[in-house]
Amino acid sequence: MSKKENELLVKELYEKYPYPSRPRSSKKELLNYSTWVAKIIGHGNEFWNKKSILELGCGTGELANSLALCGARVNAIDFSHSSITKAKELQKKVKTNVQFEEKNILEFNSTKKFDIVISLGALHHTIDARKGFAIATKHCKKNGFVIIGLYNKYSRFRHRLRRIVLFLFAGKNIEKRIALGKKLFGRHPSKSWLADKYGQVHESYHCVNEVLKWFNEENIEFVASKPKFATPIIDELKWLLKKQNAFFVMVGKKN
Ligand SMILES: C[S@@+](CC[C@H](N)C(=O)[O-])C[C@H]1O[C@@H](n2cnc3c(N)ncnc32)[C@H](O)[C@@H]1O
């Protein structure tokens, strides 16, 4: 299967199962998203106030709307039409002015640069995460921040094994994968969650040293991460042993 065909399957998955589609998203609940991210850099929600922010792969818009509620001017893109539709519905409900657009991250090209570019859980579902990262940094202003969340190649080891089983028995058929994943590996109340975890046909895995190399190549200075690490690889293996942190976030400042 070609990369382009894989990309179409990813789009198909999120068209059918927009993610995260949180059932409850009052203003108060939404603010948990921006708080969680601000904490990584040692700030509170005041950090976002008056900042221009680009979110790549915004899904159903929880983070984008949350950042806007904190006073940020947010542009958010995703290639899933149904995710953007849900993001706009949420926007209406909480009354923000986020600019949501249906666009492919890997084709995004704007003359505008932003104070902050953020992409959590999306670049590893594009067919070229490194290119997505270059697009993120390209749209970031000098002294601006790039915030990237990716699956970790070490701590996601268990899930990678599950994916091999799913691939062997269900191939790339999304519905079969979801049904089998649910049966073998556990139920979850949200269909979006099950689809994202088991129906997913394309995800790439990354590690701290790799992202530090990307930072270096794009003239980005490392600022913070979640979880924190002292010794890459060893700490990432510890995350695996502690059965946590298959997802890690790295923050850098553009020089
Ligand atoms: C796991 S969801 C993450 C959503 C949101 N960022 C969050 O953290 O909840 C991944 C999102 O990336 C989007 N995505 C994947 N590849 C994309 C691409 N090439 N261009 C635009 N969006 C993409 C999907 O449509 C999906 O909404």
PDBQT file of the ligand as one rigid body, heavy atoms in Angstrom, charges set to zero:
ROOT
HETATM    1  C1  LIG A 301      -5.328  11.440  17.410  1.00  0.00    +0.000 C 
HETATM    2  S1  LIG A 301      -6.106  12.796  16.642  1.00  0.00    +0.000 S 
HETATM    3  C2  LIG A 301      -5.498  14.111  17.670  1.00  0.00    +0.000 C 
HETATM    4  C3  LIG A 301      -6.465  15.255  17.764  1.00  0.00    +0.000 C 
HETATM    5  C4  LIG A 301      -6.069  16.355  18.739  1.00  0.00    +0.000 C 
HETATM    6  N1  LIG A 301      -4.828  16.999  18.347  1.00  0.00    +0.000 N 
HETATM    7  C5  LIG A 301      -5.956  15.818  20.134  1.00  0.00    +0.000 C 
HETATM    8  O1  LIG A 301      -4.849  15.783  20.677  1.00  0.00    +0.000 OA
HETATM    9  O2  LIG A 301      -6.955  15.415  20.704  1.00  0.00    +0.000 OA
HETATM   10  C6  LIG A 301      -5.163  13.019  15.165  1.00  0.00    +0.000 C 
HETATM   11  C7  LIG A 301      -5.730  14.100  14.260  1.00  0.00    +0.000 C 
HETATM   12  O3  LIG A 301      -4.788  14.386  13.237  1.00  0.00    +0.000 OA
HETATM   13  C8  LIG A 301      -5.493  14.590  12.027  1.00  0.00    +0.000 C 
HETATM   14  N2  LIG A 301      -4.568  14.338  10.914  1.00  0.00    +0.000 N 
HETATM   15  C9  LIG A 301      -3.858  13.224  10.664  1.00  0.00    +0.000 A 
HETATM   16  N3  LIG A 301      -3.126  13.391   9.549  1.00  0.00    +0.000 NA
HETATM   17  C10 LIG A 301      -3.395  14.640   9.084  1.00  0.00    +0.000 A 
HETATM   18  C11 LIG A 301      -2.952  15.399   7.987  1.00  0.00    +0.000 A 
HETATM   19  N4  LIG A 301      -2.064  14.911   7.097  1.00  0.00    +0.000 N 
HETATM   20  N5  LIG A 301      -3.432  16.649   7.824  1.00  0.00    +0.000 NA
HETATM   21  C12 LIG A 301      -4.338  17.166   8.697  1.00  0.00    +0.000 A 
HETATM   22  N6  LIG A 301      -4.799  16.491   9.765  1.00  0.00    +0.000 NA
HETATM   23  C13 LIG A 301      -4.315  15.249   9.960  1.00  0.00    +0.000 A 
HETATM   24  C14 LIG A 301      -6.638  13.601  12.094  1.00  0.00    +0.000 C 
HETATM   25  O4  LIG A 301      -7.692  13.960  11.228  1.00  0.00    +0.000 OA
HETATM   26  C15 LIG A 301      -7.009  13.678  13.575  1.00  0.00    +0.000 C 
HETATM   27  O5  LIG A 301      -8.014  14.634  13.807  1.00  0.00    +0.000 OA
ENDROOT
TORSDOF 0
